[in-house]
């Protein structure tokens, strides 16, 4: 039996004070660890405005950047408890509720946005969505929020897995991420993303793996010196809300939220793709060394992660979808 922490329930109690009565207007509060200048945030603004227009104001979306509502894990627990909240979250964090989602964060599954978008809009993925809803009370609105490929942000040069030996690298605290970073040669160190800057500054950690927009938005160039383009995880995330809150909406509103979530995810993802070259140049202007390397040693080092976590057969099925 899974328990909801008291820490997670405190925000639920506060939100409950403003929950709308059935039949009244509805408010959905969306939490994200990203900053307001991240391309993905522009997609969230697009979603907010489209929902307001199509619902004629019946559903109000409020945005909370910089994890203002708390860590993603806590917001997921709030959603499971029925709070009118949503969070932009990766598959690794959802894997604790529905294992299949974890494969989305596995190493070198697909490159770029188009391939991984095929996976998260497939009939197979919709089966996972239903299982997550029925088994854990979480509803995916859309899962096509692409944040780019994860790279290494370090204080010393990295050219091969051997260069990561003994390096304490912040990553997400879910099995697929921990196994991937460990297989790459580093010591995986989970912590909330909001603590990464100070952790690097105070030498609590030595490095972090993150996509370019997030790293630039949180000014990692001030506390690291090198970005090594390993492209090890293609970060696709989803907009996930409370199943109970979603189910209480009229069916036309449910359909509208999912349609607009998909459209906004495309806006966000295309914006991410358009921003990458500019961000890379800005990092160089800040004095960062952007290192292009042969990623094959990292691909070989992480190949066993799929079988170790029980995703071997699923990987083959998803690669067929990516190749279609």
C-alpha positions in Angstrom: 0.0 0.0 0.0 1.3 3.4 -1.0 1.0 6.2 1.5 0.5 10.0 0.9 3.1 11.9 3.0 2.0 14.6 5.4 4.3 17.0 3.6 2.4 16.4 0.4 -1.0 16.8 2.1 -0.3 20.3 3.5 -0.6 22.0 0.1 -3.7 19.8 -0.5 -5.4 21.2 2.6 -4.6 24.8 1.5 -5.9 24.2 -2.1 -9.0 22.5 -0.7 -10.1 25.9 0.7 -10.5 27.2 -2.8 -11.8 24.1 -4.6 -14.8 24.9 -6.8 -18.2 23.4 -6.1 -19.4 20.9 -8.6 -21.0 22.8 -11.5 -19.0 26.0 -10.7 -16.0 27.3 -12.6 -12.8 25.3 -12.3 -9.2 26.2 -11.6 -6.2 24.1 -12.5 -2.8 25.0 -11.0 0.1 23.8 -13.0 3.5 23.4 -11.3 6.8 23.2 -13.2 10.5 23.3 -12.2 11.3 25.4 -15.3 11.8 29.2 -15.4 9.5 31.6 -17.2 12.1 32.0 -20.1 12.2 28.3 -20.9 10.6 27.5 -24.3 8.4 25.0 -22.5 6.9 27.7 -20.4 5.7 29.5 -23.5 3.8 26.3 -24.3 2.2 26.4 -20.9 1.1 30.0 -21.5 -0.4 28.8 -24.9 -2.3 26.1 -23.0 -3.6 28.5 -20.4 -4.9 30.9 -23.0 -6.4 28.3 -25.3 -8.3 26.6 -22.4 -9.6 30.0 -21.2 -10.9 30.7 -24.7 -12.4 27.3 -25.5 -14.0 26.9 -22.1 -15.3 30.5 -22.2 -13.6 31.1 -18.9 -15.1 28.0 -17.1 -11.6 26.6 -16.6 -8.9 28.9 -15.4 -5.3 27.6 -15.7 -2.8 29.1 -13.3 1.0 28.6 -13.8 3.6 28.2 -11.1 7.2 28.2 -12.4 10.3 27.5 -10.3 8.5 24.7 -8.4 6.4 27.2 -6.4 4.0 24.4 -5.4 6.8 22.1 -4.3 8.8 19.2 -5.7 7.2 17.3 -8.6 6.8 14.2 -6.4 4.8 16.2 -3.8 2.5 17.7 -6.5 1.8 14.3 -7.9 0.7 13.1 -4.5 -1.6 16.2 -4.3 -3.1 15.2 -7.6 -3.6 11.6 -6.5 -5.4 13.0 -3.4 -7.8 14.9 -5.7 -6.4 18.4 -5.7 -6.9 20.5 -8.8 -3.2 20.6 -9.7 -1.1 19.4 -12.6 2.6 19.1 -13.1 5.0 18.8 -16.0 6.8 15.6 -15.2 9.0 13.0 -16.8 8.2 9.3 -17.2 10.7 8.2 -14.6 8.7 9.8 -11.8 5.5 8.1 -13.1 7.2 4.7 -13.3 6.7 4.2 -9.6 3.0 4.1 -10.4 3.0 2.5 -13.8 6.3 0.8 -14.8 6.1 1.3 -18.6 6.5 5.1 -18.3 10.0 4.7 -17.1 11.2 3.5 -20.5 10.6 7.1 -21.8 13.7 8.2 -19.8 15.9 5.3 -20.8 19.2 6.1 -22.7 19.3 6.7 -26.4 15.7 5.6 -27.0 15.1 8.1 -29.8 16.8 11.3 -31.1 15.1 14.6 -31.5 11.4 15.3 -31.0 9.7 13.7 -34.0 10.7 10.1 -33.1 9.7 10.3 -29.5 6.5 12.1 -30.4 5.4 9.0 -32.3 5.8 6.9 -29.1 3.7 9.3 -26.9 0.8 9.6 -29.4 0.6 5.9 -30.2 -2.2 3.5 -29.2 0.3 1.6 -27.0 1.0 4.7 -25.0 -2.8 5.3 -24.6 -2.9 1.9 -22.9 -0.4 3.1 -20.4 -2.4 6.3 -19.8 -5.5 4.3 -18.9 -3.6 2.0 -16.6 -2.1 5.0 -14.8 -5.5 6.6 -14.4 -7.2 3.5 -13.2 -4.4 2.3 -11.0 -3.1 5.5 -9.4 -5.6 8.3 -9.9 -3.4 10.3 -12.3 -4.6 11.6 -15.7 -2.2 12.4 -18.5 -3.4 15.4 -20.5 -0.6 15.1 -23.1 2.9 13.8 -23.0 4.5 15.6 -26.0 6.4 18.2 -24.0 9.9 17.9 -25.3 12.6 19.6 -23.3 15.6 18.6 -25.4 18.3 16.0 -25.0 20.2 15.8 -21.7 23.8 16.9 -21.7 26.5 16.9 -19.0 27.4 20.1 -17.1 30.7 19.7 -15.4 33.6 21.5 -13.8 36.2 19.4 -15.6 36.4 18.1 -19.2 34.6 14.9 -20.1 35.4 12.9 -23.2 34.6 9.3 -22.2 32.8 7.4 -19.4 36.2 7.0 -17.6 36.3 10.8 -17.1 33.2 10.5 -14.9 34.7 8.2 -12.3 34.0 9.6 -8.8 32.0 12.5 -10.2 28.9 13.2 -8.0 26.3 14.0 -10.6 22.8 15.2 -9.8 20.1 13.4 -11.6 16.4 12.5 -11.0 15.8 10.0 -8.3 14.1 7.3 -10.3 15.5 3.9 -11.2 16.0 4.5 -15.0 17.8 7.8 -14.4 19.9 6.5 -11.6 20.9 3.4 -13.5 21.7 5.4 -16.7 24.0 7.9 -14.9 25.7 5.1 -13.0 26.3 3.2 -16.2 27.8 6.3 -17.7 30.5 6.2 -15.0 29.3 8.9 -12.6 28.0 8.6 -9.0 24.3 9.4 -9.4 23.1 11.9 -6.8 19.4 12.7 -6.7 18.2 16.1 -5.4 15.5 18.5 -6.3 16.4 20.6 -9.3 15.8 23.8 -7.3 18.9 22.9 -5.2 21.3 22.2 -8.0 22.8 25.6 -8.4 23.6 25.9 -4.7 24.8 22.3 -4.6 27.3 23.0 -7.3 28.3 26.2 -5.7 29.0 24.5 -2.4 30.5 21.4 -3.9 27.8 19.2 -2.6 27.7 17.8 -6.1 30.3 18.0 -8.9 28.1 18.0 -12.0 24.6 17.8 -13.3 22.9 16.4 -16.3 20.3 18.6 -17.9 18.9 19.9 -21.2 20.3 23.1 -22.6 17.2 25.4 -22.0 16.9 24.3 -18.4 20.6 24.7 -17.7 20.8 28.1 -19.2 17.6 29.2 -17.5 19.0 28.3 -14.1 22.4 29.9 -14.9 24.4 26.7 -14.6 27.1 28.5 -16.6 28.0 30.4 -13.4 28.8 27.2 -11.5 30.1 24.9 -14.2 32.7 25.2 -17.0 31.9 22.5 -19.6 28.8 21.2 -21.4 29.5 17.8 -23.0 26.9 16.8 -25.6 26.2 13.2 -24.8 22.5 13.4 -25.8 22.1 10.5 -23.3 18.4 11.0 -22.5 15.8 12.5 -24.8 13.7 14.3 -22.3 10.0 14.0 -23.1 7.7 15.1 -20.4 4.0 15.1 -19.8 1.3 17.3 -18.3 -0.3 15.2 -15.6 -3.2 16.1 -13.4 -5.7 14.5 -10.9 -7.8 11.7 -12.3 -10.6 12.5 -9.8 -10.6 16.2 -10.8 -10.5 15.3 -14.5 -13.3 12.8 -14.2 -15.6 15.3 -12.5 -15.5 17.5 -15.6 -18.0 17.3 -18.4 -16.8 15.0 -21.2 -16.5 17.8 -23.7 -14.2 19.7 -21.3 -12.1 16.5 -20.8 -11.6 16.2 -24.5 -10.8 19.9 -24.9 -8.1 19.7 -22.2 -6.4 16.7 -23.9 -6.7 18.3 -27.4 -5.2 21.6 -26.2 -2.6 19.8 -24.2 -1.3 18.1 -27.3 -1.4 21.4 -29.3 0.5 23.3 -26.6 3.0 20.5 -26.3 3.8 20.9 -29.9 4.2 24.6 -29.5 6.5 24.1 -26.5 8.6 21.4 -28.3 9.0 23.2 -31.5 10.1 26.3 -29.5 12.7 24.1 -27.7 14.1 22.9 -31.0 14.3 26.4 -32.4 16.1 27.7 -29.3 18.9 25.2 -29.0 21.5 26.7 -31.4 20.9 30.2 -29.9 21.3 28.8 -26.3 24.5 27.0 -27.2 26.0 30.2 -28.6 24.9 32.1 -25.5 26.7 29.5 -23.3 29.9 30.0 -25.3 29.5 33.8 -24.9 29.4 33.2 -21.1 32.7 31.4 -21.2 31.4 27.8 -21.3 33.2 25.2 -23.4 30.7 23.2 -25.4 32.2 19.8 -26.1 31.1 17.7 -29.1 32.2 14.1 -28.5 31.9 10.6 -30.0 28.9 9.3 -28.0 29.3 5.6 -28.9 31.2 4.8 -25.8 28.3 6.2 -23.7 25.8 4.3 -25.8 27.7 1.1 -25.3 28.1 1.7 -21.5 24.3 2.3 -21.0 23.0 -0.5 -23.4 22.4 -2.8 -20.4 20.1 -0.5 -18.6 17.1 -1.7 -20.5 17.5 -5.4 -19.7 18.5 -4.6 -16.1 15.2 -2.7 -15.5 13.1 -5.2 -17.5 12.6 -2.9 -20.6 14.4 -5.1 -23.1 11.3 -6.3 -25.0 9.5 -3.0 -24.7 12.5 -1.2 -26.2 12.3 -3.3 -29.3 8.5 -2.5 -29.6 9.1 1.2 -29.2 11.9 1.3 -31.7 9.5 -0.1 -34.3 7.1 2.7 -33.5 9.9 5.3 -33.8 10.9 3.9 -37.2 7.4 4.0 -38.7 
